[in-house]
Amino acid sequence: MGADARERTNEMNLARDRLEIIRFPSREARVQAIGVLVACGKFNGSATDPDVWNVRTDVVRALLAEDVPFEWLTRNLP
């Protein structure tokens, strides 16, 4: 895990467990995310928009840990 990913993960409330919305900037980022999630057993391929996914917080943590580029749209919601 890179220093930037550690910093972003440390910012996250570790008790947070909810539905999150994330958006990928490119097809390559989406393919990278699929690979990471398949490897850790968290992939669920049911998205209506291939670039915008509804995922649980643990998926966000897994993607942050592997430095997958994405925009975390629900990051600042209480």
C-alpha positions in Angstrom: 0.0 0.0 0.0 1.4 3.4 -1.0 1.7 6.3 1.4 -1.1 8.2 -0.3 -3.4 5.2 0.0 -2.5 4.8 3.7 -3.3 8.4 4.3 -6.7 8.2 2.6 -7.5 4.9 4.5 -6.5 6.5 7.8 -8.9 9.4 7.1 -11.8 7.0 6.8 -13.9 6.2 9.9 -13.1 2.5 10.4 -16.6 2.0 11.9 -18.2 3.2 8.7 -20.1 0.5 7.0 -22.7 1.6 4.4 -23.6 1.8 0.8 -21.1 4.0 -1.1 -21.1 5.3 -4.6 -17.8 5.4 -6.6 -17.0 6.5 -10.1 -14.0 5.4 -12.2 -12.1 7.9 -14.4 -11.3 5.3 -17.1 -11.9 1.8 -18.4 -8.4 0.9 -17.2 -9.2 1.9 -13.6 -12.4 -0.1 -13.8 -10.5 -3.2 -15.0 -7.9 -2.7 -12.3 -10.7 -2.5 -9.7 -12.3 -5.7 -11.0 -9.0 -7.5 -10.7 -8.5 -6.3 -7.1 -12.0 -7.3 -6.1 -11.9 -10.7 -7.8 -8.5 -11.4 -6.0 -10.0 -10.6 -2.6 -13.4 -12.3 -3.2 -15.5 -9.0 -3.1 -16.4 -8.7 -6.8 -20.2 -8.4 -7.6 -20.6 -7.5 -11.2 -24.1 -5.9 -11.2 -23.8 -2.2 -12.2 -26.2 -0.4 -14.5 -23.5 2.2 -15.4 -20.1 0.5 -15.8 -18.3 3.6 -14.5 -20.5 4.2 -11.4 -20.8 1.5 -8.8 -22.8 1.1 -5.6 -20.6 -0.8 -3.2 -20.1 -1.4 0.5 -17.5 0.5 2.5 -15.2 -2.5 2.7 -14.9 -2.5 -1.1 -13.8 1.2 -1.0 -11.2 0.2 1.6 -9.9 -2.6 -0.6 -9.6 -0.3 -3.6 -7.9 2.4 -1.6 -5.4 -0.1 -0.3 -4.4 -1.1 -3.8 -4.2 2.5 -5.1 -7.1 2.0 -7.6 -8.1 5.4 -9.1 -11.7 6.3 -8.4 -13.8 9.2 -7.2 -15.6 8.5 -3.9 -18.9 10.3 -4.4 -20.3 9.6 -0.9 -17.1 10.3 1.0 -18.3 13.4 2.8 -21.8 12.3 3.7 -22.5 12.0 7.4 
